Amino acid sequence: MGKSKVLIKKTLFLILLFFSPLSSVNSHDNVEASLGTDIVSSYIWRGQDLGNISIQPSLDIHYKGFSLSAWGSLGFTDSDTKELDLILEYSLGNMTISITDYWVGGDVGYFHYSSDNTSHTFEACAAYNFGFFSLSLSTNFAGNVGYNDNGKKVYASYVSASIPFKFGSIDWSAEVGASPWSNDYYNDGGKGFQVSSVSITATKELKITEHFSIPFYGQVVWNPYTDGAWFVAGLSF
């Protein structure tokens, strides 16, 4: 079979995989879809600098507690991260569980999934919203899972806690995130328990006209382990 036919089959498989949860949904069922994009001054993720000014589009489909999403990030320079993520999520009450396929463009193409030749990372996440604060735990389970100094898989994980509050007519959120053990996935190969991100985020609606406004947010992020610090501004459309 020719290479082009294999590529077409893989592409069709991904399309079917993305839309299969909706194949049995009737037209009268409550299906919601949304399309949007953020423009950010820097792409900072879990205390790691992944790029400068970036456009980050998203496409979401929701149905009875399930959601299927595609999220991407595209910068303007060759050094900026080129990313495509697919997320399957289920929410029940205050509990949310999800599986994410992170793909970061590089020398290895999209359809490479072997553990020693892939740019994909598959992550499972469980999160609970207690109302006054939220807690989440994420663990890599396939693909580029994270390794220690001896080259052994250590399945890099990330735990975070956030507290929302309101101050001065602005919505705020304070968050702390950490990597529990040594791995090369976070903090440039950090050792032991590492606090990776401490952040304060403020969000406000920018009123453009009487009937149109744009969410705007500013975020200050510190990484105590790597001594990194950033101020990020973003617009959501």
MDAnalysis code that builds the backbone (N, CA, C; Angstrom):
import MDAnalysis as mda
import numpy as np

u = mda.Universe.empty(711, n_residues=237, atom_resindex=np.repeat(np.arange(237), 3), trajectory=True)
u.add_TopologyAttr("name", ["N", "CA", "C"] * 237)
u.add_TopologyAttr("resid", np.arange(1, 238))
u.add_TopologyAttr("resname", ["MET", "GLY", "LYS", "SER", "LYS", "VAL", "LEU", "ILE", "LYS", "LYS", "THR", "LEU", "PHE", "LEU", "ILE", "LEU", "LEU", "PHE", "PHE", "SER", "PRO", "LEU", "SER", "SER", "VAL", "ASN", "SER", "HIS", "ASP", "ASN", "VAL", "GLU", "ALA", "SER", "LEU", "GLY", "THR", "ASP", "ILE", "VAL", "SER", "SER", "TYR", "ILE", "TRP", "ARG", "GLY", "GLN", "ASP", "LEU", "GLY", "ASN", "ILE", "SER", "ILE", "GLN", "PRO", "SER", "LEU", "ASP", "ILE", "HIS", "TYR", "LYS", "GLY", "PHE", "SER", "LEU", "SER", "ALA", "TRP", "GLY", "SER", "LEU", "GLY", "PHE", "THR", "ASP", "SER", "ASP", "THR", "LYS", "GLU", "LEU", "ASP", "LEU", "ILE", "LEU", "GLU", "TYR", "SER", "LEU", "GLY", "ASN", "MET", "THR", "ILE", "SER", "ILE", "THR", "ASP", "TYR", "TRP", "VAL", "GLY", "GLY", "ASP", "VAL", "GLY", "TYR", "PHE", "HIS", "TYR", "SER", "SER", "ASP", "ASN", "THR", "SER", "HIS", "THR", "PHE", "GLU", "ALA", "CYS", "ALA", "ALA", "TYR", "ASN", "PHE", "GLY", "PHE", "PHE", "SER", "LEU", "SER", "LEU", "SER", "THR", "ASN", "PHE", "ALA", "GLY", "ASN", "VAL", "GLY", "TYR", "ASN", "ASP", "ASN", "GLY", "LYS", "LYS", "VAL", "TYR", "ALA", "SER", "TYR", "VAL", "SER", "ALA", "SER", "ILE", "PRO", "PHE", "LYS", "PHE", "GLY", "SER", "ILE", "ASP", "TRP", "SER", "ALA", "GLU", "VAL", "GLY", "ALA", "SER", "PRO", "TRP", "SER", "ASN", "ASP", "TYR", "TYR", "ASN", "ASP", "GLY", "GLY", "LYS", "GLY", "PHE", "GLN", "VAL", "SER", "SER", "VAL", "SER", "ILE", "THR", "ALA", "THR", "LYS", "GLU", "LEU", "LYS", "ILE", "THR", "GLU", "HIS", "PHE", "SER", "ILE", "PRO", "PHE", "TYR", "GLY", "GLN", "VAL", "VAL", "TRP", "ASN", "PRO", "TYR", "THR", "ASP", "GLY", "ALA", "TRP", "PHE", "VAL", "ALA", "GLY", "LEU", "SER", "PHE"])
u.atoms.positions = np.array([
    [0.849, -1.190, 0.000],
    [0.000, 0.000, 0.000],
    [0.883, 1.238, 0.000],
    [0.554, 2.227, -0.851],
    [1.363, 3.422, -0.961],
    [1.323, 4.260, 0.293],
    [2.362, 5.097, 0.466],
    [2.455, 5.952, 1.660],
    [1.297, 6.919, 1.741],
    [0.847, 7.442, 0.590],
    [-0.258, 8.408, 0.587],
    [-1.548, 7.766, 1.064],
    [-1.784, 6.470, 0.678],
    [-2.999, 5.783, 1.119],
    [-2.976, 5.553, 2.629],
    [-1.797, 5.233, 3.163],
    [-1.673, 5.043, 4.602],
    [-1.974, 6.338, 5.330],
    [-1.458, 7.449, 4.819],
    [-1.680, 8.758, 5.430],
    [-3.153, 9.125, 5.411],
    [-3.833, 8.851, 4.286],
    [-5.262, 9.149, 4.166],
    [-6.052, 8.324, 5.179],
    [-5.703, 7.039, 5.321],
    [-6.405, 6.181, 6.274],
    [-6.216, 6.671, 7.701],
    [-5.002, 7.099, 8.025],
    [-4.753, 7.611, 9.369],
    [-5.533, 8.896, 9.619],
    [-5.605, 9.747, 8.617],
    [-6.349, 11.001, 8.765],
    [-7.830, 10.725, 8.956],
    [-8.393, 9.816, 8.161],
    [-9.799, 9.466, 8.304],
    [-10.078, 8.849, 9.673],
    [-9.139, 8.037, 10.164],
    [-9.312, 7.440, 11.480],
    [-9.404, 8.504, 12.564],
    [-8.554, 9.531, 12.478],
    [-8.584, 10.605, 13.466],
    [-9.893, 11.382, 13.397],
    [-10.381, 11.626, 12.192],
    [-11.645, 12.335, 12.040],
    [-12.788, 11.534, 12.642],
    [-12.825, 10.224, 12.360],
    [-13.868, 9.367, 12.931],
    [-13.751, 9.294, 14.443],
    [-12.510, 9.240, 14.944],
    [-12.302, 9.188, 16.380],
    [-12.820, 10.450, 17.047],
    [-12.612, 11.583, 16.394],
    [-13.019, 12.864, 16.969],
    [-14.530, 12.983, 17.047],
    [-15.234, 12.499, 16.014],
    [-16.679, 12.700, 15.957],
    [-17.500, 11.481, 16.365],
    [-16.859, 10.346, 16.659],
    [-17.617, 9.138, 16.965],
    [-18.542, 9.265, 18.168],
    [-18.184, 10.000, 19.240],
    [-19.123, 10.107, 20.358],
    [-20.431, 10.770, 19.978],
    [-20.470, 11.484, 18.843],
    [-21.677, 12.195, 18.435],
    [-22.472, 11.438, 17.385],
    [-21.984, 10.267, 16.986],
    [-22.607, 9.574, 15.854],
    [-24.017, 9.096, 16.169],
    [-24.323, 8.856, 17.462],
    [-25.646, 8.376, 17.831],
    [-26.538, 9.475, 18.391],
    [-26.101, 10.721, 18.283],
    [-26.859, 11.837, 18.836],
    [-27.923, 12.294, 17.855],
    [-29.165, 12.404, 18.299],
    [-30.238, 12.903, 17.457],
    [-30.204, 14.419, 17.391],
    [-30.845, 14.970, 16.379],
    [-30.810, 16.408, 16.160],
    [-31.464, 17.187, 17.284],
    [-32.407, 16.557, 18.000],
    [-33.100, 17.275, 19.062],
    [-32.357, 17.202, 20.395],
    [-31.288, 16.391, 20.461],
    [-30.526, 16.315, 21.695],
    [-29.754, 17.614, 21.924],
    [-29.400, 17.854, 23.183],
    [-28.768, 19.107, 23.557],
    [-27.253, 19.032, 23.333],
    [-26.831, 19.267, 22.114],
    [-25.420, 19.305, 21.756],
    [-24.993, 20.765, 21.628],
    [-23.903, 21.100, 22.289],
    [-23.390, 22.458, 22.214],
    [-21.993, 22.437, 21.618],
    [-21.696, 23.442, 20.834],
    [-20.374, 23.568, 20.231],
    [-19.901, 25.002, 20.381],
    [-18.612, 25.170, 20.508],
    [-18.045, 26.512, 20.630],
    [-16.712, 26.567, 19.896],
    [-16.418, 27.734, 19.395],
    [-15.178, 27.974, 18.656],
    [-14.610, 29.304, 19.118],
    [-13.353, 29.323, 19.466],
    [-12.762, 30.558, 19.949],
    [-11.260, 30.572, 19.777],
    [-10.657, 31.669, 20.179],
    [-9.205, 31.750, 20.130],
    [-8.712, 32.753, 21.159],
    [-7.534, 32.487, 21.669],
    [-6.846, 33.429, 22.551],
    [-5.616, 33.961, 21.827],
    [-5.263, 35.187, 22.132],
    [-3.995, 35.756, 21.698],
    [-3.222, 36.108, 22.964],
    [-2.052, 35.508, 23.133],
    [-1.289, 35.695, 24.365],
    [0.073, 36.320, 24.055],
    [0.572, 37.091, 25.013],
    [1.866, 37.749, 24.833],
    [3.025, 36.777, 24.991],
    [2.802, 35.694, 25.754],
    [3.782, 34.622, 25.926],
    [3.021, 33.325, 26.173],
    [3.611, 32.219, 25.761],
    [3.002, 30.917, 26.026],
    [3.756, 30.288, 27.203],
    [3.171, 30.421, 28.385],
    [3.760, 29.862, 29.603],
    [2.847, 28.744, 30.086],
    [3.391, 27.533, 30.222],
    [2.595, 26.363, 30.613],
    [3.276, 25.649, 31.763],
    [2.596, 25.601, 32.900],
    [3.091, 24.906, 34.081],
    [4.511, 25.336, 34.436],
    [4.720, 26.655, 34.370],
    [6.009, 27.219, 34.745],
    [7.106, 27.036, 33.728],
    [6.739, 26.727, 32.476],
    [7.717, 26.537, 31.418],
    [7.437, 27.505, 30.268],
    [8.489, 28.127, 29.771],
    [8.375, 29.092, 28.677],
    [8.384, 28.342, 27.349],
    [7.227, 28.325, 26.651],
    [7.098, 27.589, 25.397],
    [6.976, 28.491, 24.174],
    [7.135, 29.792, 24.359],
    [7.074, 30.645, 23.173],
    [6.687, 32.073, 23.480],
    [6.789, 32.909, 22.440],
    [6.459, 34.326, 22.556],
    [4.987, 34.543, 22.193],
    [4.675, 35.635, 21.534],
    [3.293, 35.918, 21.142],
    [2.744, 34.746, 20.336],
    [1.568, 34.251, 20.741],
    [1.001, 33.056, 20.114],
    [-0.501, 33.200, 19.934],
    [-1.006, 32.552, 18.891],
    [-2.442, 32.414, 18.673],
    [-2.839, 31.013, 19.087],
    [-3.886, 30.920, 19.914],
    [-4.259, 29.630, 20.493],
    [-5.750, 29.365, 20.269],
    [-6.104, 28.756, 19.129],
    [-7.516, 28.475, 18.827],
    [-8.017, 27.236, 19.549],
    [-9.337, 27.150, 19.714],
    [-9.941, 25.980, 20.348],
    [-11.292, 25.689, 19.710],
    [-11.628, 24.397, 19.660],
    [-12.910, 23.922, 19.160],
    [-13.433, 22.902, 20.150],
    [-14.666, 23.122, 20.657],
    [-15.228, 22.267, 21.699],
    [-16.625, 21.800, 21.317],
    [-16.894, 20.528, 21.604],
    [-18.226, 19.953, 21.428],
    [-18.637, 19.329, 22.753],
    [-19.820, 19.704, 23.268],
    [-20.292, 19.245, 24.569],
    [-21.592, 18.471, 24.419],
    [-21.698, 17.362, 25.169],
    [-22.932, 16.574, 25.140],
    [-23.064, 15.777, 26.427],
    [-24.047, 16.126, 27.238],
    [-24.394, 15.382, 28.455],
    [-23.184, 15.051, 29.329],
    [-22.435, 16.036, 29.685],
    [-21.293, 15.846, 30.565],
    [-20.001, 15.520, 29.864],
    [-20.089, 15.082, 28.604],
    [-18.891, 14.793, 27.818],
    [-18.495, 16.018, 26.991],
    [-17.226, 16.155, 26.778],
    [-16.760, 17.178, 25.851],
    [-15.561, 16.637, 25.075],
    [-15.476, 17.043, 23.840],
    [-14.382, 16.677, 22.963],
    [-13.817, 17.964, 22.397],
    [-12.521, 18.172, 22.568],
    [-11.935, 19.469, 22.239],
    [-10.648, 19.307, 21.450],
    [-10.413, 20.300, 20.629],
    [-9.119, 20.451, 19.963],
    [-8.575, 21.822, 20.344],
    [-7.304, 21.863, 20.687],
    [-6.665, 23.113, 21.121],
    [-5.298, 23.190, 20.469],
    [-4.921, 24.381, 20.034],
    [-3.630, 24.521, 19.394],
    [-2.922, 25.793, 19.794],
    [-1.643, 25.844, 19.512],
    [-0.848, 27.047, 19.747],
    [0.120, 27.217, 18.590],
    [0.163, 28.439, 18.064],
    [1.035, 28.738, 16.929],
    [1.676, 30.098, 17.154],
    [3.007, 30.108, 17.229],
    [3.752, 31.348, 17.381],
    [4.162, 31.922, 16.039],
    [4.969, 32.974, 16.090],
    [5.346, 33.681, 14.871],
    [6.819, 33.486, 14.507],
    [7.550, 32.758, 15.329],
    [8.956, 32.494, 15.040],
    [9.199, 30.990, 15.032],
    [10.295, 30.573, 14.443],
    [10.615, 29.146, 14.354],
    [10.846, 28.520, 15.726],
    [11.258, 29.329, 16.700],
    [11.547, 28.783, 18.024],
    [10.296, 28.604, 18.875],
    [9.163, 29.186, 18.461],
    [7.934, 29.062, 19.234],
    [7.335, 27.670, 19.068],
    [6.670, 27.199, 20.115],
    [6.064, 25.874, 20.102],
    [4.894, 25.819, 19.123],
    [4.882, 24.784, 18.309],
    [3.735, 24.481, 17.438],
    [3.035, 23.270, 18.041],
    [1.801, 23.446, 18.498],
    [1.161, 22.411, 19.305],
    [-0.265, 22.141, 18.848],
    [-0.663, 20.869, 18.929],
    [-2.040, 20.453, 18.691],
    [-2.414, 19.432, 19.757],
    [-3.457, 19.742, 20.530],
    [-3.915, 18.853, 21.594],
    [-5.342, 18.402, 21.316],
    [-5.624, 17.136, 21.613],
    [-6.979, 16.595, 21.562],
    [-7.357, 16.151, 22.967],
    [-8.535, 16.595, 23.454],
    [-8.926, 16.349, 24.841],
    [-10.310, 15.722, 24.899],
    [-10.404, 14.594, 25.577],
    [-11.686, 13.958, 25.870],
    [-11.938, 14.116, 27.363],
    [-13.104, 14.684, 27.720],
    [-13.362, 15.040, 29.114],
    [-14.772, 14.641, 29.521],
    [-14.913, 14.248, 30.792],
    [-16.228, 13.960, 31.335],
    [-16.359, 14.624, 32.700],
    [-17.464, 15.345, 32.884],
    [-17.714, 16.039, 34.146],
    [-18.983, 15.493, 34.788],
    [-18.906, 15.241, 36.078],
    [-20.056, 14.785, 36.855],
    [-20.028, 15.543, 38.171],
    [-20.970, 16.474, 38.336],
    [-20.955, 17.315, 39.521],
    [-19.692, 18.150, 39.550],
    [-18.966, 18.074, 40.644],
    [-17.734, 18.846, 40.800],
    [-16.484, 18.100, 40.343],
    [-16.671, 16.860, 39.885],
    [-15.538, 16.042, 39.459],
    [-15.388, 16.069, 37.948],
    [-14.147, 16.190, 37.480],
    [-13.845, 16.148, 36.052],
    [-12.676, 15.213, 35.818],
    [-12.829, 14.310, 34.850],
    [-11.724, 13.448, 34.445],
    [-11.482, 13.666, 32.957],
    [-10.243, 13.563, 32.548],
    [-9.927, 13.837, 31.141],
    [-8.709, 13.052, 30.697],
    [-8.638, 12.863, 29.391],
    [-7.451, 12.296, 28.741],
    [-7.046, 13.263, 27.633],
    [-5.791, 13.639, 27.624],
    [-5.287, 14.600, 26.644],
    [-4.162, 13.983, 25.838],
    [-4.210, 14.191, 24.542],
    [-3.114, 13.851, 23.637],
    [-2.421, 15.145, 23.253],
    [-1.249, 15.402, 23.867],
    [-0.447, 16.575, 23.513],
    [0.468, 16.206, 22.349],
    [0.483, 17.042, 21.330],
    [1.460, 16.852, 20.257],
    [2.180, 18.168, 20.011],
    [3.491, 18.118, 20.120],
    [4.326, 19.295, 19.886],
    [5.148, 19.037, 18.635],
    [4.987, 19.903, 17.633],
    [5.681, 19.722, 16.368],
    [7.190, 19.784, 16.527],
    [7.876, 19.044, 15.697],
    [9.337, 19.006, 15.751],
    [9.865, 18.150, 14.627],
    [10.952, 17.460, 14.887],
    [11.546, 16.608, 13.862],
    [10.700, 15.369, 13.580],
    [9.894, 14.952, 14.559],
    [9.067, 13.759, 14.395],
    [7.664, 14.178, 13.982],
    [7.134, 13.581, 12.905],
    [5.824, 13.929, 12.397],
    [4.699, 13.481, 13.303],
    [3.467, 13.837, 12.938],
    [2.309, 13.584, 13.796],
    [2.034, 12.097, 13.964],
    [2.139, 11.318, 12.905],
    [1.721, 9.912, 12.947],
    [2.852, 8.971, 13.370],
    [3.615, 9.398, 14.351],
    [4.653, 8.552, 14.956],
    [4.286, 8.371, 16.419],
    [3.994, 7.114, 16.808],
    [3.486, 6.849, 18.151],
    [4.354, 5.903, 18.971],
    [5.431, 5.362, 18.401],
    [6.266, 4.453, 19.184],
    [6.937, 5.230, 20.316],
    [7.134, 4.577, 21.450],
    [7.615, 5.259, 22.651],
    [8.979, 5.903, 22.472],
    [9.805, 5.352, 21.571],
    [11.135, 5.906, 21.367],
    [11.212, 6.804, 20.129],
    [10.045, 7.098, 19.518],
    [10.051, 7.941, 18.318],
    [8.694, 8.647, 18.194],
    [8.442, 9.572, 19.122],
    [7.158, 10.265, 19.102],
    [7.274, 11.648, 19.732],
    [6.407, 12.548, 19.275],
    [6.277, 13.865, 19.899],
    [4.953, 13.967, 20.642],
    [4.267, 12.832, 20.818],
    [3.005, 12.807, 21.550],
    [3.256, 12.509, 23.030],
    [2.434, 13.098, 23.876],
    [2.361, 12.731, 25.280],
    [0.890, 12.539, 25.632],
    [0.552, 11.392, 26.193],
    [-0.817, 11.114, 26.611],
    [-0.893, 11.260, 28.135],
    [-1.846, 12.075, 28.566],
    [-1.959, 12.406, 29.984],
    [-3.377, 12.147, 30.490],
    [-3.490, 11.561, 31.675],
    [-4.770, 11.398, 32.362],
    [-4.834, 12.399, 33.505],
    [-6.006, 12.995, 33.703],
    [-6.147, 14.028, 34.729],
    [-7.459, 13.832, 35.482],
    [-7.410, 14.026, 36.781],
    [-8.604, 14.044, 37.624],
    [-8.605, 15.353, 38.399],
    [-9.740, 16.051, 38.394],
    [-9.832, 17.346, 39.071],
    [-11.137, 17.414, 39.850],
    [-11.095, 18.124, 40.978],
    [-12.301, 18.296, 41.790],
    [-12.395, 19.751, 42.239],
    [-13.590, 20.326, 42.059],
    [-13.842, 21.707, 42.456],
    [-14.598, 21.702, 43.780],
    [-13.921, 22.134, 44.844],
    [-14.536, 22.176, 46.159],
    [-15.326, 23.465, 46.391],
    [-15.356, 24.343, 45.411],
    [-16.039, 25.616, 45.555],
    [-15.078, 26.725, 45.908],
    [-14.484, 26.639, 47.080],
    [-13.534, 27.674, 47.485],
    [-12.123, 27.411, 46.961],
    [-11.869, 26.189, 46.479],
    [-10.616, 25.918, 45.773],
    [-10.768, 24.652, 44.938],
    [-9.864, 24.495, 43.957],
    [-9.870, 23.341, 43.059],
    [-8.540, 22.612, 43.155],
    [-8.598, 21.291, 42.981],
    [-7.405, 20.455, 43.063],
    [-7.381, 19.512, 41.870],
    [-6.206, 19.339, 41.261],
    [-6.095, 18.437, 40.115],
    [-4.785, 17.665, 40.167],
    [-4.820, 16.452, 39.598],
    [-3.632, 15.613, 39.479],
    [-3.575, 15.070, 38.063],
    [-2.449, 15.291, 37.393],
    [-2.255, 14.848, 36.014],
    [-1.034, 13.946, 35.942],
    [-1.143, 12.861, 35.161],
    [-0.038, 11.909, 35.025],
    [0.107, 11.475, 33.577],
    [1.326, 11.545, 33.055],
    [1.606, 11.020, 31.721],
    [1.579, 9.484, 31.772],
    [0.914, 8.874, 30.779],
    [0.846, 7.408, 30.816],
    [1.298, 6.744, 29.512],
    [1.544, 7.522, 28.461],
    [2.020, 6.932, 27.200],
    [2.723, 8.009, 26.387],
    [3.487, 7.537, 25.393],
    [4.240, 8.471, 24.573],
    [5.473, 8.960, 25.303],
    [5.732, 10.251, 25.215],
    [6.862, 10.852, 25.916],
    [6.455, 11.077, 27.373],
    [6.666, 10.074, 28.216],
    [6.116, 10.090, 29.575],
    [7.014, 10.779, 30.593],
    [8.273, 10.998, 30.251],
    [9.240, 11.537, 31.191],
    [10.181, 10.448, 31.689],
    [11.465, 10.806, 31.828],
    [12.488, 9.822, 32.181],
    [13.398, 10.394, 33.270],
    [14.056, 9.496, 34.006],
    [15.029, 9.948, 34.998],
    [16.428, 9.935, 34.396],
    [17.430, 10.181, 35.231],
    [18.807, 10.263, 34.733],
    [19.313, 8.947, 34.170],
    [18.695, 7.838, 34.583],
    [19.122, 6.523, 34.100],
    [18.363, 6.076, 32.860],
    [17.510, 6.957, 32.331],
    [16.741, 6.613, 31.148],
    [15.523, 5.768, 31.430],
    [15.138, 5.627, 32.697],
    [13.973, 4.837, 33.070],
    [12.717, 5.693, 33.041],
    [11.609, 5.124, 32.552],
    [10.345, 5.836, 32.545],
    [9.884, 6.127, 33.967],
    [9.479, 7.392, 34.201],
    [9.023, 7.760, 35.545],
    [7.613, 8.353, 35.521],
    [6.984, 8.412, 34.345],
    [5.596, 8.869, 34.219],
    [5.382, 10.195, 34.966],
    [5.959, 11.242, 34.410],
    [5.935, 12.568, 35.029],
    [4.510, 12.988, 35.374],
    [4.346, 13.579, 36.551],
    [3.037, 13.996, 37.026],
    [3.077, 15.464, 37.446],
    [1.877, 16.016, 37.580],
    [1.755, 17.430, 37.952],
    [0.516, 17.592, 38.812],
    [0.668, 18.225, 39.962],
    [-0.457, 18.475, 40.853],
    [-0.596, 19.982, 41.043],
    [-1.833, 20.467, 41.025],
    [-2.044, 21.899, 41.181],
    [-3.263, 22.172, 42.047],
    [-3.232, 23.313, 42.731],
    [-4.344, 23.782, 43.548],
    [-4.574, 25.255, 43.229],
    [-5.827, 25.638, 43.056],
    [-6.142, 27.027, 42.721],
    [-7.289, 27.531, 43.587],
    [-7.245, 28.830, 43.877],
    [-8.262, 29.480, 44.694],
    [-8.795, 30.688, 43.932],
    [-10.098, 30.704, 43.610],
    [-10.682, 31.884, 42.952],
    [-11.157, 32.889, 44.004],
    [-11.080, 34.176, 43.673],
    [-11.608, 35.201, 44.567],
    [-11.883, 36.466, 43.758],
    [-12.627, 37.370, 44.359],
    [-12.986, 38.621, 43.702],
    [-12.425, 39.773, 44.514],
    [-11.813, 40.726, 43.833],
    [-11.204, 41.877, 44.516],
    [-11.190, 43.071, 43.563],
    [-11.704, 44.194, 44.023],
    [-11.693, 45.407, 43.205],
    [-12.462, 45.273, 41.915],
    [-13.599, 44.586, 41.935],
    [-14.480, 44.360, 40.774],
    [-13.827, 43.523, 39.678],
    [-12.767, 42.810, 40.018],
    [-12.058, 41.941, 39.059],
    [-12.058, 40.515, 39.605],
    [-12.185, 39.538, 38.707],
    [-12.078, 38.126, 39.089],
    [-10.614, 37.713, 39.121],
    [-10.219, 37.070, 40.218],
    [-8.836, 36.664, 40.413],
    [-8.752, 35.155, 40.636],
    [-7.549, 34.625, 40.428],
    [-7.276, 33.231, 40.745],
    [-5.808, 33.102, 41.135],
    [-5.571, 32.416, 42.250],
    [-4.200, 32.122, 42.688],
    [-3.980, 30.625, 42.552],
    [-2.847, 30.235, 41.977],
    [-2.599, 28.811, 41.714],
    [-1.156, 28.438, 42.035],
    [-0.999, 27.223, 42.567],
    [0.327, 26.653, 42.812],
    [0.364, 25.273, 42.171],
    [1.417, 24.996, 41.405],
    [1.566, 23.704, 40.750],
    [2.943, 23.121, 40.995],
    [3.023, 21.784, 41.086],
    [4.303, 21.140, 41.390],
    [4.418, 19.806, 40.677],
    [5.669, 19.418, 40.424],
    [5.987, 18.092, 39.895],
    [6.514, 17.253, 41.058],
    [5.857, 16.134, 41.395],
    [6.179, 15.421, 42.645],
    [7.522, 14.705, 42.677],
    [8.069, 14.309, 41.505],
    [9.322, 13.547, 41.547],
    [10.192, 13.884, 40.339],
    [11.436, 13.446, 40.399],
    [12.435, 13.764, 39.376],
    [12.015, 13.258, 38.011],
    [12.176, 14.113, 36.998],
    [11.876, 13.726, 35.622],
    [12.423, 14.790, 34.692],
    [12.545, 14.441, 33.402],
    [13.048, 15.405, 32.427],
    [11.922, 16.093, 31.651],
    [10.670, 15.899, 32.075],
    [9.526, 16.489, 31.381],
    [9.259, 17.904, 31.864],
    [9.470, 18.157, 33.150],
    [9.265, 19.469, 33.742],
    [10.586, 20.052, 34.237],
    [10.659, 21.369, 34.201],
    [11.767, 22.103, 34.828],
    [13.154, 21.691, 34.338],
    [13.265, 21.404, 33.042],
    [14.565, 21.077, 32.452],
    [15.266, 19.934, 33.171],
    [14.490, 18.927, 33.573],
    [15.089, 17.778, 34.240],
    [15.225, 17.971, 35.730],
    [14.199, 18.536, 36.356],
    [14.253, 18.841, 37.785],
    [14.377, 17.600, 38.657],
    [14.971, 17.773, 39.822],
    [15.209, 16.662, 40.747],
    [14.228, 16.740, 41.915],
    [13.744, 15.571, 42.336],
    [12.879, 15.500, 43.497],
    [11.573, 16.257, 43.316],
    [10.986, 16.679, 44.429],
    [9.751, 17.461, 44.408],
    [10.081, 18.888, 43.985],
    [9.353, 19.383, 42.971],
    [9.660, 20.708, 42.430],
    [8.388, 21.547, 42.323],
    [8.346, 22.703, 43.005],
    [7.272, 23.665, 42.775],
    [7.567, 24.346, 41.451],
    [6.701, 24.099, 40.475],
    [6.970, 24.533, 39.106],
    [6.323, 25.865, 38.751],
    [5.211, 26.190, 39.407],
    [4.480, 27.386, 39.006],
    [3.704, 27.967, 40.180],
    [3.878, 29.262, 40.399],
    [3.057, 30.034, 41.335],
    [2.522, 31.212, 40.532],
    [1.203, 31.329, 40.440],
    [0.649, 32.350, 39.553],
    [-0.525, 33.088, 40.174],
    [-0.696, 34.327, 39.753],
    [-1.851, 35.157, 40.086],
    [-2.439, 35.643, 38.760],
    [-3.732, 35.390, 38.552],
    [-4.396, 35.766, 37.306],
    [-5.576, 36.681, 37.612],
    [-5.675, 37.767, 36.851],
    [-6.802, 38.700, 36.959],
    [-7.525, 38.746, 35.620],
    [-8.860, 38.683, 35.659],
    [-9.667, 38.653, 34.444],
    [-10.734, 39.747, 34.496],
    [-10.912, 40.431, 33.375],
    [-11.927, 41.490, 33.311],
    [-12.447, 41.591, 31.889],
    [-13.716, 41.991, 31.753],
    [-14.322, 42.211, 30.442],
    [-13.961, 43.611, 29.956],
    [-13.367, 43.689, 28.757],
    [-13.094, 44.983, 28.134],
    [-14.292, 45.374, 27.273],
    [-14.981, 46.427, 27.655],
    [-16.175, 46.837, 26.935],
    [-15.784, 47.604, 25.674],
    [-16.141, 47.036, 24.507],
    [-15.827, 47.670, 23.230],
    [-16.984, 48.559, 22.788],
    [-18.182, 48.017, 22.824],
    [-19.390, 48.781, 22.549],
    [-20.402, 48.460, 23.649],
    [-21.593, 48.996, 23.519],
    [-22.622, 48.752, 24.529],
    [-23.011, 47.286, 24.608],
    [-22.895, 46.586, 23.485],
    [-23.323, 45.183, 23.435],
    [-22.182, 44.213, 23.147],
    [-20.966, 44.674, 23.159],
    [-19.841, 43.793, 22.812],
    [-18.663, 44.063, 23.730],
    [-18.135, 42.990, 24.323],
    [-16.962, 43.102, 25.184],
    [-16.039, 41.910, 24.948],
    [-14.779, 42.067, 25.303],
    [-13.768, 41.032, 25.105],
    [-13.121, 40.703, 26.445],
    [-13.113, 39.426, 26.842],
    [-12.406, 39.053, 28.081],
    [-10.903, 39.318, 27.944],
    [-10.349, 39.956, 28.933],
    [-8.918, 40.265, 28.969],
    [-8.354, 39.759, 30.287],
    [-7.183, 39.162, 30.246],
    [-6.587, 38.710, 31.492],
    [-5.093, 39.028, 31.535],
    [-4.630, 39.241, 32.742],
    [-3.210, 39.422, 33.002],
    [-2.773, 38.397, 34.024],
    [-1.596, 37.853, 33.849],
    [-1.134, 36.770, 34.719],
    [0.347, 36.959, 35.027],
    [0.657, 36.896, 36.314],
    [2.048, 36.898, 36.762],
    [2.398, 35.482, 37.194],
    [3.487, 34.950, 36.642],
    [3.880, 33.559, 36.899],
    [5.327, 33.517, 37.367],
    [5.561, 32.747, 38.422],
    [6.913, 32.490, 38.891],
    [7.169, 30.988, 38.891],
    [8.393, 30.599, 38.565],
    [8.829, 29.218, 38.740],
    [9.957, 29.223, 39.763],
    [9.666, 28.879, 41.021],
    [10.699, 28.932, 42.059],
    [11.863, 27.985, 41.805],
    [11.609, 26.885, 41.073],
    [12.670, 25.900, 40.855],
    [13.706, 26.396, 39.847],
    [13.241, 27.046, 38.773],
    [14.170, 27.504, 37.729],
    [14.461, 28.999, 37.819],
    [13.880, 29.689, 38.811],
    [14.024, 31.146, 38.961],
    [13.412, 31.911, 37.794],
    [12.414, 31.330, 37.133],
    [11.755, 32.012, 36.024],
    [10.638, 32.920, 36.515],
    [10.371, 34.000, 35.769],
    [9.283, 34.924, 36.096],
    [8.770, 35.552, 34.808],
    [7.436, 35.645, 34.691],
    [6.825, 36.179, 33.472],
    [5.570, 36.972, 33.808],
    [5.267, 37.941, 32.947],
    [3.962, 38.592, 32.981],
    [3.319, 38.309, 31.635],
    [2.131, 37.724, 31.668],
    [1.431, 37.308, 30.464],
    [0.127, 38.092, 30.354],
    [-0.143, 38.609, 29.161],
    [-1.428, 39.245, 28.884],
    [-2.120, 38.468, 27.771],
    [-3.450, 38.363, 27.877],
    [-4.187, 37.603, 26.871],
    [-5.556, 38.172, 26.583],
    [-5.991, 37.995, 25.337],
    [-7.336, 38.372, 24.900],
    [-8.056, 37.126, 24.419],
    [-9.334, 36.979, 24.768],
    [-10.126, 35.822, 24.359],
    [-11.233, 36.268, 23.427],
    [-11.368, 35.562, 22.294],
    [-12.399, 35.889, 21.299],
    [-13.320, 34.687, 21.105],
])
